[in-house]
């Protein structure tokens, strides 16, 4: 069997997301399934892997747990090793820009988490340097491969909605402050100086979700806030929260469609999932979560009458139908990893590169400007 062996430097996988989604459920899973199949006698194998980080004990533990032979705390040495053609970055945002530039200068192909940088200028610098270097590059845009959003994309592509009228998204859950129950998210998320901000984090996601499902964004208005002023960190110390923990945005698309997205670590969930997208159209509506989706056609829509003086007689959940699982769905991170590996090995098209990552950073910057200036702002085309 012909095997395309791709060596990958993994920087920052000692964190929760890097370990679970990128190492265990993506690259290790791909290796365990025998690689990425290109045909009956051809495959791509992500091997060898090299773990890079600052904590040698964590690297050693991951190496033993997942059968990865090599790890190092020396990034420069890793980038100088010709056995590795791809550099992956899952570091904190404040560290990413410099490391990506080093990897590009070393001639490595780039695959990275987002935000790709702390500013649009930095993000575009990365894109231009990557283009000049002639390397391949990709940005994690995982939500596009979630089963719920794939089902929603199918409904859009097959004309289920008729004319789409509006989109409403709800994301988030209650993150405990740490005083009575421990926080279930890392403390840096709530410190601006360490790269924390739900607006920056989630607007980078909403950019590619909206662009790919509903259309390009023309303008937006945003409000964000720090609802919880103090939390308790991993060492049990109380600290002041300096980053926003909730962001509320309205996006007007170039096709006239309004999209409202609420993101909050300060909301208690009473909906179908931690992320739901509610799409209304002239012929039907749908609600998509992370894995499932539900639809209601015009013929199955109840006819409520406003009367607050009597108990509501309609069960508004009963007239929705669940979209069936007519195909297998893989882990969303793994699905995009496989596409990027095919891009590196065989030049298959891969359109989710550093320019798409820059668009997410742009939207976050514009969201902050709208919040600070209390106004609508346009989203210009990136030249």
N, C-alpha and C positions, 0 to 999 in steps of 0.2 A: 504494500500500500504506500502511495506517495504521501508523505507527511510534510506539511509546512510548519516547522517549529518556530515559534515566536517567543523570544525572551522578553519578560515584562518586569520593569522596576515598579514596585508598589510602595508609594510613599504616603504615610498617614493611615495605614490600615489597622493601626492599633486602636482606633476609635470605634465606637459602636457601629456606625454606618459602614465604615471601611471593612471591618471584620465580617459583619453579618451579610451585607448585601453584595459587596464587591469580591471579597476573598472567598468566603464559604459558599454562598448561594450562586455565585457567578463563575469565577475562575476554577475553583476546586470542583464545582459541579460539572463544568465543561470537561475538565480532565477526567472525572469519574465516568462520564458518559462516553468517553473515547474520543473527545475532541469535537470540532465542528465539521460535520460531514459536507463535503463538496460533491461527492458522488460515491459510487460503490467502492472505488479504489483510491480515493483521495480525501484528505482531511487536514484540518488545521489543529495544531496542539499548542496551547499556551504553556511553553516549557522551555527553559527553566524560569522559575519565579524568584525574584529577589526582594525581600522585605526590607524597607528602609524606615528608620525612625530614630527618635532620641532616647527611648527607653529600651535598653538592651534586654532586660528581663522580660518585658512584654513581647519583644520580637522573638526571643528564644521560646517562650511558651506557645506563641502562634506557630512557629516553625515546627515544633514537636506535635502540636495538635492536628495540623493540616498536612503534614508530610512535605513541607517546603524546606529544601536542603540549605538554602543560603539566606542570611540576613546580615545587615550591617548598619552602623550608625554614621557611616561616611558617605554622604550623598555624592560628593565629587568623585570618589573612587567608583561608585556605582555607575555614574554617568560616563565614566571613561572606559567601562567594560563593554567590549564589542559583542559580547554574547547577548546583550539586551538591546533590542531595537525600539521598544516602546516604553515610555515613561507615563505612569498613572499617578494622579495627584488627588488625595482625599484629605489634605491638610486643612487647618483653619484658614479662612479666607485671607487673613492678614499675612500669612506666610506664602500663599500660593503664587503670587506674581513673580517674585524673585526666583523661586524654584522652577517655574515653567520656563522662564527666560533662559536659565541655565541649561535646561533639558533641550530647548530649541537650539541653543548655541552648540550643544554637543551632537546635534543631528538626530535626536531621538524623535520618533513619532509621538504625538501627544494625545492622551485621553485624560479628561479631568472632570472633577466635580465642579459645581457652581456654587456661588458666583465665581466666574473665572478670574475676577480681579476686584479691587476696591473702587475703581472708577472706570468710566467709559474710555477715557484716554488710555489707561493702562490696558484695558481689554482690547482696544484697537491696535495698540502697540504689539501685543501678543499675536494678533491675527496677521499683521503686516510682516512681523519677523518670521512667523511660521511659513507664510507664503514665499517670502524671499529665500528661506532655507530649503524650500521644496519638500517639506515634510508633510505627512498626513496628520490630521488633527480632528478630534471629536470632543464633544461636551455631553455629559450625562444629562439626558432629558427623559428620565425614566417613566414619568407618568403617561407618556404617549403609548406605552406598552402594557398599562394596567388593563385587566380584563374588562372592568366597567367602562373605561374610556374607549377601548376597542369596540365594544358593543355600541356605544354612543356614536362613534365614527361610522359604523355600519348603518345605523339608522339615518344619519345625515346623508351618507352617500347614496342610499337607496330611496331618498325622497319621502321618508316616513312623515316628517313634520309638515310637509307642504312648505309654506313660507315661514321661516323661523322669525319669531317676534321678539324674544328676549331670552337671556340666560342669567341665571342667578346661582352663584356658587357659595357654599359654606364650608369652611375648613377650620379645624382646630378642636381643642378639647381643654379641659381644666388641668393645668399643671400646678400641682400642689406647691405652696410657698416654702414648705420645709419645716414649719414650726410645729405642726402636729403630725403631718405625714411627709415623708421624704419626697423631694422633687424627682420627677421621672424624666427630666431633661437636664443636660449639663448646664452649669451655672454661667458659662461664657455666653450662652444664648441671650442673657439678660444684661450684659455689659457691653456698651457701645465700643469702648476702648479695646475690647477683645474681638470685635467683629460681630457682635450680636445685633439682631434687628429682625423681627418677623417680617417687616416690610421688604427689606432687602432680600431676605431668604425667599419669601413666597412670591414676590413680584417676578423674580427670575424664573420661577415655575410657571406663573400665570402667563408670562409672555409666550412661551412656546406652546402651552396648552391652547390659548386663545388663537394664536396665529395658525396653528395646524388644524384646529377643529372648526373655527368660526370665521376667521379672516383677520387681516392686518388691522392694527389699532391706529386710530386717527388722533384721539385725544383722551385725556383722563382727568379725573378729580379724585383727590385722596385725603383721608383723615387718618392719622395714627395717634397712638397714645401709649403711655406707660401706666397701665391700670393698677399694677401691683408694685408699690414703691420699694419694698424690701423682700428679700428671699434668703434662704439658708443654703450655703454652698456644700460641696462634697466633704469638707472637713468639719462641718457643723458650725461654721462661722456665719453670722448675719452680715449681709452686704447690701449696699444701695443699688437698685436697678437703674441703669442709665440708658438702656435700650428700650425701644418700643416693644410692647408685647401684644399689640393688636393693631391691625391696619384694615381700613375699609375703603375700597376703591370702586369707582364706576368708570368703565371704559366704553367709549363710543368708537365703533369700528368704521372702517371706510365704507362698508356696505350699509351703514346706518343702524346696525344692530347694537343695542345696549347690553353690556355685560357687567353685572355687579358681582364683586368678589369680596367676601368678608373672611379675614384671617385672624384667629385669636387663640392665645394660650389661656384665655380667661373666660371660657364659655363651657357650659355643661351641655353634653350632647343629648338632644332628643330629636334624632333624625336617623336615617338608615345607616350612615357610616360616618367616619371621621372627615371624609371629603364627599360632598354631594354636589352634583351639577344638575340643576333643574332647567330644562329647556322647554319652552312653550312655542307651539307652532299652530298654524291655521287648521291642520288636519289631525294633530295629536301632540301630546306632551310626553316627556321622558324625564326620569330621575336616575342618574348614574352615580353609583358609589365606586369604591376602589375595585370591587370584584363583580358586583351585580348591577343590573339595570332593570327598571320597571317602566312600562309604557301605559298610556291611556289614549285610546283613539277618540275621535269626535263622537262616534256612535255609543261609546261606553262612558261618556262624560255625564255625571249627574247634573241636575238642574236645581241648585240651591236657591232658596228664597231667604232674604235677610229678615230675621225675626229674633232679636236678642232676648225675647221674653219667654221663650220655650227652650227646652234642651235640644241640642242639635240632633235632628233625626237621621242624618246621613253619616255613615262610616266612610270617611273620605279615603281610607286605605283600601277598601274592599273592591273598588272598580279598577284597580291597576293590575296589570299582568306582568309577570317576571319574564325577562328575555332569557330564552334557554341557552344553555352552554352547548352550542352545536359544534364546538371545536376545542381542542386542548389549548390551554393558556400556560405559557412558561412564566418564570419569574421575570418581572419587567426589566430589572437591571441586567440579568443574564441575557435577555433577548437583545438588548442594545449592545452588550459586549460582543455577542456573536456577530452582529452586523459590522461592528468596527473591526473585528479580527478578519472578517472576509474582505473588508476594505483594504486593510494592510497587506494581506496575503495575495489577493487577486485583483485589486483595483476596482472592486465593485463599488458603485456610487454610495456615498455616505454624506448626507447633506446637513448633518447636525454638528457643524464644526465650530471653530472659535468665533466666527462672525455671528452665528446664532447665539452663542454665549454672550457676546457683546450686546446683543439686542436686549437680553435679560437685564444686564447691568444698566443699560440705558433707561429701561422702564423703571427700575428701582430709583435711579437718580431723579427722573422726572416725577415719580411719586413723592419723593422727599421734597422736591421743589414745590409741588402743588400743595402739600401739607403745610409747609412753612409759609408760603405766600397766600394760602387760602383761595386758590383759584384753579380754573381749568388750564391745562397746558397741552400743547400739541406734541405729537410724537413724530419728529422729522425722520425722513429716510436717512439711513446711514450710508454715506458715500463710500 
